[in-house]
Amino acid sequence: MSNITPQPGILDITLYQGGAAHVPGVANVVKLSSNENPFGPSEAAKEAFRKASYHLHRYPSSDHAALRGAIAEVHGLDPERILCGNGSDEIIAFLCQAYAGPGDEVIHTEHGFGMYRISALANGATPVEVPERERVTDVDAILAAVTPATKLVFIANPNNPTGTMVGEGEIARLADGLPDHVLLVLDGAYAEYVEGYDGGAALVEQRANIVMTRTFSKLYGLGGLRVGWGYGPAHVMNVLARVRGPFNVSSAALAAAEAAIRDTEWAEKCREGNTRWRAWLAEALGEHGVSSDTSLANFILARFADQAEAEACDDYLKSEGLIVRRVGGYNLPNCLRITVGDEASCRRVAHAVGQFMATAR
């Protein structure tokens, strides 16, 4: 019998389940389960990736200077306070590693991204789940949950899987209401889908207790390369740089991400396409009796009468070659999260949901 045991908290982690990509026995499936950009990466990003293949024997840049410079240029930020990671998930993990441990608490909302809880537990901290108000972040509930043990507060804005968001005024009120030992993290994985939204950058500049995270996996279509970044006060980014591995982002990923963020024309085209088909899909589902909150991301959270109806609809969609995401693990058992695809995908999934609902009620 072995006495080899992991650190406390790790065995409390439920293994993360990514969106399914296949249905046994069904060909030509449409994957709408992982919030991927249906238009893919820009040609500039693909060309940069191809060119990077000639230098795969070389280690990547350890300071990520070129990508940090591009991000800073496009967003008007200080490159010295940008940190790049293997997806924004890694920035979240760095934050928990650096600021939360045994005896500490990490706050997240009841429908918040699952990696907040996972990263907290992986570092021995205690995740604290706070209720939302009708699937929207509740600032007062968060403030009420803060204790002397609280070290981090995670908010996705827009949130995944709800698609809802809170305004800058509410975020500022939250930041101002937190004790000076608590760091607020604004997860902006879907920030690019909100016209005119800076992801919290202005708030970061004004305060010493806010960090924002961003990703190239959504709007920029680079989910397969895993590139994310964080921006925050110098004192926080200096700490995170100390726990970051020197070669945590590959050279091909760095090159593709730099080209992607500079191709603002492609990004705008993807954003406009998502906005158009998101509105169409929400309206089409509503006409079939399936409601949803106004989404500001690249997915719709479709609400059904109960868990049984949601799961039956999911089973029917699978039989039709359409893969969406059950979100019972996010405390939303009566919902399905449906990625906004291209026109053909949106029309196909709306039609299939309509067929199901015509016989379900």
C-alpha positions as CSV (number, residue, x, y, z in Angstrom):
1,M,0.0,0.0,0.0
2,S,1.5,3.3,-1.1
3,N,1.6,6.3,1.2
4,I,2.3,8.7,-1.7
5,T,-0.5,11.3,-1.6
6,P,-1.1,14.5,-3.4
7,Q,-1.4,17.9,-1.8
8,P,-4.7,18.7,0.0
9,G,-7.5,19.9,-2.4
10,I,-6.2,18.2,-5.6
11,L,-8.4,15.1,-5.2
12,D,-11.4,17.4,-4.7
13,I,-11.0,18.6,-8.3
14,T,-13.5,17.2,-10.8
15,L,-11.7,16.6,-14.1
16,Y,-12.4,19.4,-16.6
17,Q,-14.5,18.2,-19.5
18,G,-14.0,20.0,-22.8
19,G,-16.8,20.4,-25.4
20,A,-17.4,17.2,-27.3
21,A,-16.3,17.0,-30.9
22,H,-17.7,13.6,-32.1
23,V,-21.0,11.7,-32.0
24,P,-20.6,7.9,-32.3
25,G,-22.1,6.7,-35.5
26,V,-22.8,10.2,-36.9
27,A,-20.8,11.7,-39.7
28,N,-20.4,15.3,-40.7
29,V,-21.2,16.7,-37.2
30,V,-21.3,20.4,-36.5
31,K,-19.4,21.3,-33.3
32,L,-21.1,24.1,-31.3
33,S,-19.8,23.1,-27.9
34,S,-16.6,25.0,-27.3
35,N,-17.3,28.6,-28.4
36,E,-14.8,28.4,-31.2
37,N,-14.6,31.0,-34.0
38,P,-16.4,29.4,-37.0
39,F,-14.5,31.7,-39.4
40,G,-11.1,30.4,-38.0
41,P,-7.9,32.5,-37.8
42,S,-6.9,35.2,-40.2
43,E,-4.8,34.4,-43.2
44,A,-2.0,36.6,-41.7
45,A,-2.0,34.4,-38.6
46,K,-1.9,31.2,-40.6
47,E,1.0,32.5,-42.7
48,A,2.9,33.5,-39.6
49,F,2.4,30.0,-38.3
50,R,3.7,28.5,-41.5
51,K,6.8,30.6,-41.4
52,A,7.4,29.7,-37.8
53,S,7.7,26.0,-38.8
54,Y,11.1,26.7,-40.3
55,H,12.5,27.5,-36.8
56,L,10.9,24.8,-34.6
57,H,14.4,23.7,-33.6
58,R,14.9,27.0,-31.8
59,Y,13.6,27.8,-28.4
60,P,10.9,30.5,-28.3
61,S,11.5,34.0,-27.0
62,S,11.5,34.0,-23.2
63,D,10.3,37.6,-22.8
64,H,7.6,37.5,-25.5
65,A,8.6,41.1,-26.3
66,A,7.2,41.1,-29.9
67,L,3.8,39.8,-28.9
68,R,3.6,42.1,-25.8
69,G,4.5,45.0,-28.0
70,A,1.8,44.2,-30.5
71,I,-0.8,43.8,-27.7
72,A,0.3,47.1,-26.2
73,E,0.1,48.9,-29.5
74,V,-3.4,47.6,-30.4
75,H,-4.9,48.2,-27.0
76,G,-2.9,51.2,-25.9
77,L,-1.3,49.5,-22.9
78,D,2.1,49.4,-21.2
79,P,4.0,46.4,-22.6
80,E,6.0,46.1,-19.4
81,R,2.8,45.1,-17.5
82,I,1.6,42.5,-20.0
83,L,2.3,38.8,-19.3
84,C,1.7,36.0,-21.8
85,G,0.6,32.5,-21.0
86,N,-0.4,29.2,-22.4
87,G,-4.0,30.4,-22.8
88,S,-5.6,32.7,-20.2
89,D,-6.1,29.5,-18.1
90,E,-2.4,29.7,-17.3
91,I,-2.6,33.3,-16.1
92,I,-5.5,32.2,-13.8
93,A,-3.3,29.4,-12.5
94,F,-0.4,31.8,-12.0
95,L,-2.6,34.1,-9.9
96,C,-3.8,31.2,-7.7
97,Q,-0.3,29.9,-7.4
98,A,1.1,33.3,-6.4
99,Y,-1.6,34.6,-4.2
100,A,-3.7,31.7,-2.8
101,G,-2.8,28.7,-0.7
102,P,-3.9,26.7,2.3
103,G,-6.1,28.8,4.6
104,D,-6.9,31.3,1.8
105,E,-10.2,31.7,0.0
106,V,-10.9,32.3,-3.7
107,I,-14.3,33.7,-4.6
108,H,-16.1,32.9,-7.9
109,T,-19.8,33.1,-8.9
110,E,-22.2,30.2,-9.0
111,H,-22.2,30.1,-12.8
112,G,-18.5,31.1,-13.3
113,F,-15.8,29.5,-15.4
114,G,-14.8,26.1,-13.9
115,M,-11.1,26.8,-13.9
116,Y,-11.4,29.3,-11.0
117,R,-12.4,26.5,-8.7
118,I,-9.9,24.0,-10.2
119,S,-6.9,26.4,-9.9
120,A,-7.9,27.3,-6.3
121,L,-8.0,23.7,-5.2
122,A,-4.8,22.8,-7.1
123,N,-3.0,25.3,-4.8
124,G,-4.7,24.2,-1.6
125,A,-7.0,27.2,-1.3
126,T,-10.7,27.1,-0.6
127,P,-13.1,28.1,-3.5
128,V,-16.1,30.1,-2.3
129,E,-19.1,30.0,-4.6
130,V,-21.3,33.2,-4.5
131,P,-24.8,33.3,-5.9
132,E,-25.7,35.4,-9.0
133,R,-28.9,37.3,-9.5
134,E,-30.8,35.8,-12.4
135,R,-27.6,34.6,-14.0
136,V,-25.8,38.0,-13.6
137,T,-22.9,38.7,-11.3
138,D,-24.1,40.1,-8.1
139,V,-21.6,42.6,-6.7
140,D,-23.3,42.9,-3.3
141,A,-23.3,39.1,-2.8
142,I,-19.6,39.0,-3.6
143,L,-18.8,41.8,-1.1
144,A,-20.8,40.0,1.5
145,A,-18.8,36.8,1.0
146,V,-15.4,38.5,1.5
147,T,-13.6,37.5,4.7
148,P,-10.1,38.1,6.1
149,A,-9.1,34.9,4.3
150,T,-10.2,36.1,0.9
151,K,-7.3,36.6,-1.5
152,L,-8.8,36.5,-5.0
153,V,-12.1,37.3,-6.6
154,F,-12.7,36.0,-10.1
155,I,-15.3,37.5,-12.5
156,A,-15.7,36.6,-16.1
157,N,-17.2,39.6,-18.0
158,P,-19.0,38.6,-20.2
159,N,-19.5,35.5,-18.2
160,N,-19.2,31.9,-19.5
161,P,-21.6,30.1,-19.7
162,T,-24.3,32.8,-19.2
163,G,-23.2,35.4,-21.7
164,T,-24.3,38.2,-19.4
165,M,-22.1,41.0,-18.1
166,V,-22.0,43.8,-15.6
167,G,-21.1,47.4,-16.4
168,E,-17.9,49.3,-15.6
169,G,-19.6,51.2,-12.8
170,E,-20.5,48.0,-10.9
171,I,-17.0,46.6,-11.4
172,A,-15.5,49.8,-10.1
173,R,-17.9,49.6,-7.1
174,L,-16.7,46.0,-6.4
175,A,-13.0,46.9,-6.7
176,D,-13.5,49.9,-4.4
177,G,-15.4,47.8,-1.9
178,L,-12.8,45.1,-1.5
179,P,-10.3,45.1,1.4
180,D,-6.8,46.1,0.4
181,H,-5.6,42.5,0.7
182,V,-7.9,41.2,-2.1
183,L,-7.1,41.1,-5.8
184,L,-10.0,41.3,-8.3
185,V,-9.5,39.4,-11.6
186,L,-11.5,40.3,-14.6
187,D,-11.6,37.4,-17.1
188,G,-12.1,38.9,-20.5
189,A,-12.0,35.8,-22.7
190,Y,-15.1,37.1,-24.5
191,A,-14.4,40.9,-24.1
192,E,-13.6,41.3,-27.8
193,Y,-17.2,40.4,-28.7
194,V,-18.5,43.5,-26.9
195,E,-18.2,46.6,-29.2
196,G,-16.2,49.3,-27.5
197,Y,-15.4,47.3,-24.3
198,D,-11.8,47.5,-23.1
199,G,-12.1,44.4,-20.9
200,G,-11.4,46.4,-17.8
201,A,-8.1,48.0,-19.0
202,A,-9.1,51.5,-17.9
203,L,-10.0,50.2,-14.4
204,V,-6.7,48.4,-14.2
205,E,-4.9,51.7,-14.9
206,Q,-6.9,53.5,-12.2
207,R,-6.4,50.9,-9.4
208,A,-3.8,48.7,-7.8
209,N,-6.1,45.8,-7.1
210,I,-7.4,44.7,-10.5
211,V,-5.9,42.3,-13.1
212,M,-7.5,41.5,-16.4
213,T,-7.0,38.4,-18.5
214,R,-7.6,37.9,-22.2
215,T,-7.3,35.1,-24.8
216,F,-6.5,34.5,-28.4
217,S,-8.7,31.3,-28.4
218,K,-12.1,33.0,-29.2
219,L,-12.3,36.0,-31.5
220,Y,-8.9,35.4,-33.0
221,G,-9.5,31.7,-33.7
222,L,-6.3,30.3,-32.1
223,G,-7.7,27.9,-29.6
224,G,-5.5,25.2,-30.9
225,L,-2.3,27.2,-30.1
226,R,-3.2,28.2,-26.6
227,V,-2.2,31.8,-26.1
228,G,-3.5,34.2,-23.5
229,W,-2.3,37.3,-21.7
230,G,-2.8,39.3,-18.5
231,Y,-2.5,43.0,-17.7
232,G,-2.3,44.5,-14.2
233,P,-0.4,46.6,-11.8
234,A,3.4,46.4,-11.9
235,H,3.6,44.9,-8.4
236,V,1.3,42.0,-9.5
237,M,2.8,41.3,-12.9
238,N,6.3,41.3,-11.4
239,V,5.1,38.5,-9.0
240,L,3.5,36.5,-11.8
241,A,6.6,36.8,-14.0
242,R,8.5,35.0,-11.2
243,V,6.3,31.9,-11.3
244,R,6.0,31.8,-15.1
245,G,8.2,29.2,-16.9
246,P,10.7,30.8,-19.3
247,F,9.3,29.1,-22.4
248,N,5.6,28.7,-21.6
249,V,4.4,29.9,-25.0
250,S,5.7,28.3,-28.2
251,S,7.4,30.2,-31.0
252,A,4.6,29.3,-33.5
253,A,1.9,30.4,-31.1
254,L,3.7,33.7,-30.4
255,A,4.1,34.4,-34.1
256,A,0.5,33.6,-35.0
257,A,-0.9,35.6,-32.1
258,E,1.2,38.7,-33.1
259,A,-0.1,38.5,-36.6
260,A,-3.7,37.9,-35.4
261,I,-3.9,40.9,-33.1
262,R,-2.5,43.2,-35.8
263,D,-5.1,42.0,-38.3
264,T,-7.8,44.3,-37.0
265,E,-9.8,44.0,-40.2
266,W,-10.3,40.2,-39.8
267,A,-11.1,40.6,-36.1
268,E,-13.8,43.2,-37.0
269,K,-15.3,40.9,-39.6
270,C,-15.5,38.0,-37.1
271,R,-17.0,40.3,-34.5
272,E,-19.6,41.6,-36.9
273,G,-20.5,38.1,-38.1
274,N,-20.9,36.9,-34.5
275,T,-23.1,39.9,-33.6
276,R,-25.4,39.3,-36.6
277,W,-25.9,35.6,-36.1
278,R,-26.0,35.7,-32.4
279,A,-29.1,38.0,-32.6
280,W,-30.6,35.8,-35.3
281,L,-30.1,32.6,-33.3
282,A,-31.5,34.1,-30.1
283,E,-34.6,35.3,-32.0
284,A,-35.0,32.0,-33.8
285,L,-34.8,30.0,-30.6
286,G,-37.3,32.3,-28.9
287,E,-39.8,31.7,-31.7
288,H,-39.5,28.0,-30.9
289,G,-40.3,28.7,-27.2
290,V,-36.6,28.5,-26.0
291,S,-35.7,31.6,-24.0
292,S,-32.2,33.1,-23.4
293,D,-30.7,36.1,-21.7
294,T,-29.1,38.8,-23.9
295,S,-25.7,37.3,-24.7
296,L,-22.7,39.5,-25.2
297,A,-20.4,36.6,-26.0
298,N,-20.2,34.1,-28.9
299,F,-22.8,31.7,-27.6
300,I,-26.4,31.5,-26.5
301,L,-27.5,30.0,-23.2
302,A,-30.7,28.3,-24.2
303,R,-33.1,27.7,-21.3
304,F,-35.6,24.8,-21.2
305,A,-38.5,23.9,-18.9
306,D,-36.3,21.6,-16.8
307,Q,-33.3,19.3,-16.9
308,A,-35.1,16.5,-18.6
309,E,-36.2,18.6,-21.5
310,A,-32.7,20.2,-21.9
311,E,-31.1,16.7,-22.0
312,A,-33.7,15.3,-24.3
313,C,-33.1,18.2,-26.7
314,D,-29.3,17.6,-26.5
315,D,-29.9,14.0,-27.3
316,Y,-32.0,14.9,-30.3
317,L,-29.4,17.4,-31.5
318,K,-26.7,14.8,-31.3
319,S,-28.8,12.4,-33.4
320,E,-28.9,15.2,-36.0
321,G,-25.2,15.7,-35.9
322,L,-25.2,18.9,-33.8
323,I,-23.0,19.0,-30.7
324,V,-23.8,21.7,-28.1
325,R,-22.8,21.8,-24.4
326,R,-24.7,20.7,-21.4
327,V,-24.0,23.0,-18.5
328,G,-25.3,21.1,-15.4
329,G,-21.7,21.3,-14.1
330,Y,-22.2,25.1,-14.0
331,N,-25.4,24.8,-11.9
332,L,-27.5,25.2,-15.0
333,P,-29.0,21.8,-15.6
334,N,-32.0,23.1,-17.5
335,C,-29.8,24.9,-20.1
336,L,-27.7,24.2,-23.1
337,R,-24.9,26.4,-24.3
338,I,-24.9,26.8,-28.1
339,T,-21.9,28.4,-29.8
340,V,-22.8,31.0,-32.5
341,G,-21.6,29.3,-35.7
342,D,-21.6,30.5,-39.3
343,E,-24.9,31.0,-41.1
344,A,-25.4,27.4,-42.1
345,S,-24.7,26.1,-38.6
346,C,-27.1,28.6,-36.9
347,R,-29.9,27.8,-39.3
348,R,-29.3,24.1,-38.9
349,V,-29.3,24.1,-35.1
350,A,-32.3,26.5,-34.9
351,H,-34.3,24.3,-37.2
352,A,-33.4,21.2,-35.2
353,V,-34.4,22.8,-31.9
354,G,-37.7,23.8,-33.5
355,Q,-38.3,20.2,-34.6
356,F,-37.6,19.0,-31.1
357,M,-39.8,21.6,-29.4
358,A,-42.7,20.9,-31.7
359,T,-43.0,17.4,-30.2
360,A,-41.7,18.1,-26.7
361,R,-44.5,20.3,-25.4
